[in-house]
Amino acid sequence: MGYGTFEELEVWKKARELKNEIFDLVQVFPTDEKYRLADQLIRSSRSVTSQISEGHGRMTYPDRIKYCVQARGSLTETLNHLIDAFDCGYITDDQLQYFTAKLKEVQRLLNGYINWLSSKIK
């Protein structure tokens, strides 16, 4: 299960899909949210793929795990921002549920990757 590049990681691919869908979602937010909630959503969703890719470039498994744990934090931050968007009436309950399911899928894959990395530590 060794990987050559971070682009080959299934978790990175799914996180990238999520990031792109969130970017599309925030395009309909009110213009006064462009530098507030929309920006926070974009940043936190981008952080997930960034952390996974940065960790992949590290030399040790503990370093890789550290970045994956940070990516998990960015996932939960993204969910919080989506809940804020729902509370403000910018997204529907159906949209919130859809993105929550996507976030859980990425988290499941990320947890699996973390477990795999952990198993490599002797």
Backbone bond lengths (Angstrom), bond angles and torsions (degrees), N, CA, C in turn:
res aa  C-N    CA-C-N  psi(-1)  N-CA   C-N-CA  omega(-1)  CA-C   N-CA-C  phi
1 M - - - 1.460 - - 1.521 110.41 -
2 G 1.294 118.65 20.92 1.453 121.05 176.30 1.517 110.37 -70.71
3 Y 1.303 116.54 150.03 1.455 121.43 -176.68 1.516 110.14 -122.71
4 G 1.334 115.15 139.86 1.452 119.76 178.40 1.519 112.28 -80.90
5 T 1.326 116.99 -46.85 1.461 120.83 -178.66 1.529 109.56 -131.42
6 F 1.314 115.61 157.73 1.463 118.58 179.42 1.521 111.95 -64.86
7 E 1.337 116.93 -25.93 1.467 119.95 179.63 1.525 112.43 -65.81
8 E 1.316 117.37 -16.82 1.460 121.84 178.36 1.524 112.64 -84.06
9 L 1.315 117.60 -14.92 1.459 121.42 -178.96 1.523 110.55 -71.17
10 E 1.324 116.33 127.09 1.463 120.84 179.02 1.525 110.85 -61.00
11 V 1.318 117.28 -38.14 1.462 120.64 179.77 1.523 110.56 -63.63
12 W 1.325 117.93 -39.23 1.464 120.09 178.54 1.522 110.60 -66.75
13 K 1.334 116.95 -40.31 1.469 121.04 179.51 1.529 110.64 -61.47
14 K 1.330 116.91 -45.08 1.474 120.71 -179.51 1.528 110.96 -68.59
15 A 1.324 116.86 -37.78 1.464 120.13 177.70 1.526 110.03 -66.10
16 R 1.317 117.06 -35.69 1.467 121.14 177.30 1.524 110.41 -64.38
17 E 1.327 117.16 -44.05 1.476 120.63 176.45 1.522 110.57 -57.83
18 L 1.326 116.08 -46.14 1.466 121.04 179.35 1.520 110.76 -59.54
19 K 1.332 116.27 -47.62 1.467 121.90 179.94 1.529 110.60 -56.75
20 N 1.315 117.15 -44.84 1.460 120.92 -178.59 1.525 112.06 -67.89
21 E 1.335 116.75 -37.86 1.466 119.69 178.37 1.530 111.13 -68.28
22 I 1.307 117.10 -37.09 1.465 120.11 177.61 1.522 110.31 -66.76
23 F 1.324 116.99 -39.40 1.466 119.66 176.50 1.529 110.21 -57.89
24 D 1.324 116.71 -44.49 1.470 120.50 177.79 1.526 111.26 -63.82
25 L 1.331 116.71 -41.34 1.460 121.82 -178.24 1.518 112.08 -58.82
26 V 1.319 117.30 -45.73 1.467 119.97 -173.19 1.527 112.96 -74.21
27 Q 1.313 118.01 -9.23 1.465 120.23 179.79 1.530 112.26 -64.12
28 V 1.338 117.10 -20.78 1.466 120.38 179.81 1.530 112.95 -99.07
29 F 1.329 117.19 2.16 1.461 119.67 176.63 1.534 109.20 -67.26
30 P 1.314 117.31 155.78 1.470 120.19 177.31 1.537 111.00 -57.03
31 T 1.314 116.02 147.79 1.464 119.88 -176.56 1.533 112.31 -61.13
32 D 1.328 117.85 -29.93 1.468 118.90 178.95 1.526 112.80 -70.64
33 E 1.326 117.10 -9.68 1.465 121.15 176.09 1.538 112.28 -95.89
34 K 1.334 117.01 -1.15 1.471 120.35 -175.97 1.523 112.05 -54.63
35 Y 1.308 117.71 -43.38 1.458 121.47 -177.60 1.531 112.40 -102.19
36 R 1.321 115.29 13.69 1.465 118.75 177.93 1.528 108.27 -120.33
37 L 1.301 117.48 -101.92 1.462 121.03 -173.46 1.528 112.75 -64.23
38 A 1.319 117.13 -41.66 1.478 119.14 179.37 1.524 110.13 -61.05
39 D 1.328 116.40 -44.55 1.461 120.60 179.53 1.532 111.12 -64.07
40 Q 1.324 117.15 -40.78 1.461 120.38 179.37 1.527 111.31 -63.61
41 L 1.326 116.27 -41.00 1.469 120.39 178.31 1.528 111.28 -63.98
42 I 1.307 115.86 -44.33 1.471 119.98 178.96 1.523 110.10 -62.57
43 R 1.323 116.85 -45.97 1.468 120.79 -177.54 1.531 111.76 -64.28
44 S 1.324 117.35 -46.09 1.471 118.86 -176.83 1.527 111.25 -68.56
45 S 1.331 117.81 -36.60 1.466 119.25 178.68 1.524 111.11 -71.61
46 R 1.319 117.19 -34.68 1.466 120.08 175.61 1.518 111.36 -68.60
47 S 1.305 116.70 -31.79 1.454 121.02 -179.70 1.528 111.78 -62.42
48 V 1.323 117.38 -32.02 1.463 120.45 -179.48 1.528 110.05 -60.72
49 T 1.325 116.96 -52.63 1.467 119.93 -179.55 1.523 110.90 -67.59
50 S 1.324 116.51 -35.92 1.469 120.04 179.51 1.521 111.43 -63.37
51 Q 1.321 116.20 -44.77 1.465 120.04 -178.67 1.529 111.14 -66.45
52 I 1.327 117.05 -41.58 1.466 120.36 178.67 1.523 110.23 -61.91
53 S 1.329 116.32 -45.52 1.468 119.29 -178.10 1.529 111.19 -68.86
54 E 1.336 117.21 -39.71 1.462 119.00 179.12 1.524 110.75 -64.82
55 G 1.315 116.85 -42.94 1.456 120.19 177.78 1.514 112.24 -61.48
56 H 1.320 116.22 -37.82 1.464 120.20 -179.80 1.522 111.18 -62.09
57 G 1.313 116.46 -29.51 1.455 120.61 -179.70 1.521 114.01 -81.64
58 R 1.307 117.44 -4.31 1.464 121.01 -179.49 1.526 110.42 -80.86
59 M 1.325 114.64 158.05 1.464 120.36 -172.24 1.529 113.86 -84.61
60 T 1.325 118.25 -24.87 1.463 119.08 -175.06 1.524 110.84 -117.47
61 Y 1.324 114.92 154.23 1.458 119.76 177.93 1.530 112.42 -63.20
62 P 1.342 119.43 -41.49 1.470 118.17 176.76 1.541 112.79 -59.34
63 D 1.321 117.05 -37.96 1.470 119.22 176.48 1.519 110.97 -64.58
64 R 1.313 116.67 -42.49 1.470 120.48 178.57 1.523 110.65 -60.89
65 I 1.331 115.53 -43.37 1.467 120.15 -179.96 1.529 110.34 -61.94
66 K 1.328 116.71 -42.75 1.469 120.97 -179.30 1.536 110.71 -55.23
67 Y 1.325 116.77 -44.96 1.465 119.96 -179.55 1.521 111.94 -70.45
68 C 1.319 116.64 -33.29 1.464 119.18 176.31 1.526 111.24 -67.39
69 V 1.320 116.97 -36.49 1.463 120.60 176.25 1.531 109.73 -64.88
70 Q 1.321 117.08 -39.19 1.471 120.01 175.49 1.525 110.58 -63.93
71 A 1.328 117.10 -37.38 1.466 120.49 177.16 1.523 110.39 -62.84
72 R 1.327 117.02 -38.05 1.478 120.47 176.06 1.520 110.45 -60.17
73 G 1.325 115.87 -42.12 1.459 119.65 177.48 1.516 111.94 -61.05
74 S 1.318 116.56 -39.92 1.469 120.51 178.24 1.528 111.19 -66.96
75 L 1.327 117.06 -32.63 1.469 120.22 175.57 1.520 110.93 -63.02
76 T 1.336 116.69 -46.58 1.460 118.76 -178.88 1.528 111.14 -69.64
77 E 1.329 116.97 -32.49 1.462 120.14 174.40 1.529 109.99 -62.59
78 T 1.321 116.51 -41.97 1.464 121.01 179.25 1.526 110.40 -61.69
79 L 1.327 116.75 -42.32 1.466 119.57 177.35 1.519 110.66 -61.19
80 N 1.330 117.39 -43.02 1.455 120.01 178.79 1.531 111.36 -59.53
81 H 1.334 116.91 -42.49 1.467 120.51 178.82 1.530 110.96 -65.20
82 L 1.330 117.23 -36.34 1.465 120.16 176.94 1.527 110.88 -65.78
83 I 1.321 116.61 -39.01 1.474 120.27 175.74 1.524 109.90 -63.17
84 D 1.331 116.82 -40.82 1.470 120.24 175.04 1.527 110.73 -59.24
85 A 1.326 116.39 -43.33 1.476 120.34 179.43 1.522 110.44 -62.31
86 F 1.314 116.87 -39.93 1.464 121.00 176.20 1.521 110.72 -63.59
87 D 1.338 116.08 -47.36 1.465 120.73 -179.41 1.526 112.04 -59.92
88 C 1.326 116.93 -31.71 1.470 121.72 178.46 1.526 112.26 -83.59
89 G 1.319 117.80 -6.06 1.457 121.36 179.83 1.520 114.13 82.31
90 Y 1.331 117.57 17.40 1.466 121.19 -179.01 1.519 112.45 -85.17
91 I 1.344 116.28 -24.26 1.460 120.28 175.94 1.522 108.55 -131.65
92 T 1.321 115.50 157.67 1.462 121.22 -179.14 1.531 110.10 -86.85
93 D 1.313 115.23 168.82 1.464 120.74 175.37 1.530 110.20 -61.04
94 D 1.336 116.51 -40.18 1.471 119.90 178.28 1.526 111.14 -61.30
95 Q 1.318 116.63 -41.45 1.469 119.75 178.23 1.531 110.60 -65.31
96 L 1.327 116.45 -42.33 1.460 119.82 178.53 1.527 110.49 -61.00
97 Q 1.324 116.81 -44.35 1.467 120.08 179.89 1.526 111.38 -64.83
98 Y 1.328 116.88 -39.87 1.464 121.37 178.37 1.528 110.62 -60.25
99 F 1.323 116.47 -49.74 1.463 119.96 -178.17 1.530 112.02 -70.79
100 T 1.316 117.32 -31.94 1.464 119.86 175.12 1.523 109.80 -62.12
101 A 1.321 117.13 -42.71 1.472 120.54 177.90 1.526 110.98 -63.65
102 K 1.335 116.98 -40.92 1.474 120.39 177.84 1.526 110.88 -63.22
103 L 1.323 116.23 -43.20 1.464 120.64 178.26 1.524 111.23 -62.05
104 K 1.328 116.72 -41.75 1.470 120.01 179.16 1.523 111.09 -64.73
105 E 1.328 116.98 -36.46 1.457 120.07 177.55 1.533 110.77 -63.62
106 V 1.324 116.55 -45.38 1.461 120.30 178.42 1.525 109.39 -63.79
107 Q 1.318 117.38 -41.59 1.466 120.29 179.76 1.527 110.84 -62.98
108 R 1.325 117.94 -40.98 1.459 121.20 178.27 1.526 110.40 -60.59
109 L 1.336 116.41 -45.83 1.462 120.54 178.56 1.526 111.12 -64.93
110 L 1.310 116.41 -40.08 1.458 120.63 179.94 1.528 110.60 -65.47
111 N 1.322 116.61 -42.11 1.467 119.75 176.63 1.529 110.88 -61.04
112 G 1.324 116.70 -40.31 1.455 120.43 177.53 1.519 111.78 -63.16
113 Y 1.318 116.43 -41.19 1.464 121.11 178.62 1.525 110.33 -65.72
114 I 1.335 116.75 -42.13 1.463 120.95 177.90 1.535 109.73 -61.57
115 N 1.323 116.46 -44.09 1.469 119.84 178.18 1.520 111.28 -61.60
116 W 1.326 117.19 -41.20 1.463 120.98 178.24 1.521 110.28 -63.29
117 L 1.333 116.34 -46.38 1.466 119.83 178.22 1.524 110.76 -60.44
118 S 1.324 116.28 -41.79 1.474 120.93 179.91 1.528 111.51 -61.76
119 S 1.324 116.39 -35.07 1.463 120.02 -179.26 1.525 112.03 -69.36
120 K 1.332 117.99 -17.07 1.451 122.63 -179.77 1.526 112.96 -85.33
121 I 1.329 116.27 -11.14 1.462 120.37 179.71 1.519 108.22 -81.85
122 K 1.290 115.86 121.72 1.484 121.29 -178.75 1.499 110.55 -94.33
